[in-house]
Amino acid sequence: MTELRPITRQAENTLALAKYPEAQPHWVADMAFATPDAIISAVRKRIEEGHFSYPNIPYSVYESIQHWCKNQYDWSIQKEWIVIVPNTISGVRTAIKSTCPQGTVMLQSPNYNKLLNLSKGFHLTPYTIELTDNGRPFTLSDLRHIKQTNPSAIVLCNPTNPTGIVSIQEELESLALSIKNLDTIVISDEAHADIILGQRRHLPAGSIKGLENKSITLLSPSKTFNLAGISIAYAVIPCPKIRDKFKETQTFYASGINALGLVALESAYFNCSDWLQALLQQLKSNQKVLHTTLRHTSLKYKPSEATYLAWIDTRETDGDVFDKLLQAGIAVSNGEEFGSPGWIRFNFACPQDQLTTATCTFLDLFRNIK
Ligand SMILES: Cc1ncc(COP(=O)(O)O)c(C=O)c1O
């Protein structure tokens, strides 16, 4: 069985620790596990070539992406559909810039803060769909609103951050149907696509009937293999017209691909499936421990289908839960950042001992007294 290696972070070189140097980091969405050895070796070999000239994107990188999309999502894609981008968010911004610099953009809330604030910096009117109580995206009323609003773009986050929901086929097909007669483009940020903890399979937007030629799907090995600092992602765009416009816009506004990112991506996608399975086992176990612990507290938590982010309801707990945790040495994210005050987001992608420190703190501070 592949072993996961814990890492020790330093405040000088990791955002996770720099923001709250005195606290154990459970806020930013990266992991306290080392990147798989196969990726480290591939990157080391590339470094030893001794230069970082402008990279060419080798055929093998496209092949590795095709291989991954087929294996992970049962999605057969053509090489031509793939556009390498510097990172997921730059890909989302290029998608907006190239397809709909004006008009209305539909977004879900709560949402990853960089998506929630996406309309800033563009001449776009945001239209926010509140996720319903059970958290599912696209209720009938949302779909009706789409038809009435005629948005230039619908930006999906699937699986959702912070709520960890995986969109199902019916939801995505209903979405496709609702924009059938509109010029709306679906821009789907699927950065968390590989961190699936429940039974559902991830379905990329571009694989859905009716969305193939109306979508830009953004994927990345960044969350899956702890590569955020190396910065690499890709867009899958089956429609040639949308793709050409995207490429033209990227050349102008967001060019610059990391040579090491390409090497890391290829190695991850060809060599690290077993490592991912080991990671998912650990995350499922951590999620269970967290759930069991929080049942004994005033904090409300329902384990999610995806991501290593726990979305926790603190509204029935007295005082500022974020502050209390920080004072006790546990740094989480404040739900306000994602559009939901009264909630916190807790990253459980960490080794057992760190999780135990956090769960003991939860119990010390918030244990239910019967
Ligand atoms: C949904 C989502 N998209 C994008 C990102 C950032 O990805 P990248 O670093 O590749 O831009 C994050 C990071 O947390 C995220 O949660």
The ligand as an ORCA input file, in Angstrom:
! r2SCAN-3c Opt
* xyz 0 1
  C     -12.938     25.653     -6.570
  C     -11.537     26.137     -6.658
  N     -11.062     26.581     -7.832
  C      -9.808     27.021     -7.957
  C      -8.949     27.046     -6.888
  C      -7.574     27.557     -7.081
  O      -6.924     26.742     -8.006
  P      -5.606     27.269     -8.725
  O      -4.592     27.427     -7.656
  O      -5.286     26.187     -9.712
  O      -5.986     28.559     -9.393
  C      -9.395     26.608     -5.643
  C      -8.510     26.650     -4.473
  O      -8.898     26.482     -3.379
  C     -10.715     26.132     -5.530
  O     -11.184     25.681     -4.374
*
